[in-house]
């Protein structure tokens, strides 16, 4: 749906965001490291145990 609706679903992250999220400098120096993430809205409401 996002592609059809022209909505960007992938965010490019800064080194500061990645470091704040726990990433290592070693990984950030890797030229093959992808600085992107697919963010999920409402992830704080996800409950895998509920089965819903």
N, C-alpha and C positions, 0 to 999 in steps of 0.2 A: 504493500500500500504506500509506503513512504516514497518509493521510486516513482510510482505512478503519480503521486501528489506533489512531487518535487521537494520533498522534505529530506534534509540532510540527517542521516542517522549515525554518522561516524564523526567523532570530534578528534581533531589533531591536538595533542596535549603538549604543553611546554615542559622543559626539563624540570622547572620548579614544581609543577603539578605532579609529575612522575615521582620526583624525590619525596614530596610530601605524602605520596601514596605508598612509599616504601621501596621504590625501585632503587637499584644500585647504580653507582657511577660507572662501574665496569660494564653493565648492560647498556647504559646510555652511550658509551663510547663505541659500541659495536655498530659498524656502518649498516648492518642488516636489521638493526632494531627498528621496529615499527612503532612510532609514537602516535598511536591512534587507539580509540576505544569506542565501542558501541555502548552508549549509555541507555539504561532502562529507566523510564519514569515509573515511580511507585515501587522501586525495588525494596524500600523499607517496609512495604506492606506484604511482601512475598513470604509465604509460609509453606515450605516444602512438606511439612508434616501434615498439613490439612488435606492434601490430595486434591485441592481445588485449583 
